[in-house]
Amino acid sequence: MPMKHDPLGGGTEADGAKNPEYCSYCFANGAFIQPDISCKEMIAQVKAIMWQKFKIPAFLSWFFVWKIPKLKRWNSSGIRGN
């Protein structure tokens, strides 16, 4: 989720500080909420949510998920890579 649309303004570190890289749906208390989810699984999950909540069909939901593989979480150089 784009950070500007995150209702909580981003995820949180263990000390409660805001994490500017991850949204509150993915990151809380210094850890990923779903630590073992793959990039492919995350894309499928987001597409499903887009359909369930907003009735956005799969072919249009790609506009909402295309950046997921580019996130630091799934980048091999990311310190919290998955």
N, C-alpha and C positions, 0 to 999 in steps of 0.2 A: 504494500500500500504506500502511495506517496506520503511522505511525512506531513505535508501540509493538510492532508485529509485525515490524519490519525487523531481521533478524538482525545487521546491522552497525550499527544505531542511527542510520541516515540516510546520505545521500550525503556526499561530501567536497569541500571547496574545493581549489584548486590548492596551497595550503600545507598540506594534510592536515587542516585543521580540519573538524569536522562541520558539515554544512549542515542546519539544523533544518526546512527547508521541503520537501526532496525526499528520497525514499528512495534506497537504494543501488542499486536496480535501474534507476533513471532518471538519477541524477546522480553523477558521479565526477570527481575531479581538476578541479573548477571548471567542468565542462561537462556538458551533457546527453549521455547515452550514445547516444541516437537523436535528434540535433538537428533532423532534418527531418520527424519523424513528426507527423502532424496529430492533433488531439484525437479525431477520428472513428477514425483508424487505431489510436490507443492503446486506445480502448474495445474495438475488435474484437480487438486483440491480447490484452488482459486477459481478455476473454470466452473466447477460444480456450484460453488457459492454464488458466483455471478448469475448462474441460471436460477438457483433456488430463491435468491433474494430479489433479483432484478429482472429475471426472465430474459437475460442476454444470451443469445444462442452461441454455441461453441465457436463458430467461425468469426463472430465479432469479439468474443472474449479474448482472442489473441492480442488485441490492442491493450489489454490490461495485464497480460502476463509475459509479454516479450522481453521485459527487462529482468525477470527473475533469474535467468541463468547468468546474468552479468553482476549479480550481487556478490559482495565480498564473501558471503557465506559459502558460495559454491565456486569461488575462484581459488585455484590451487595456492595462490599467494596469501590468501586470507588466513588470519591467525585462528579463526574459528571455523575453518573450512569443513564442508560436509560432502 
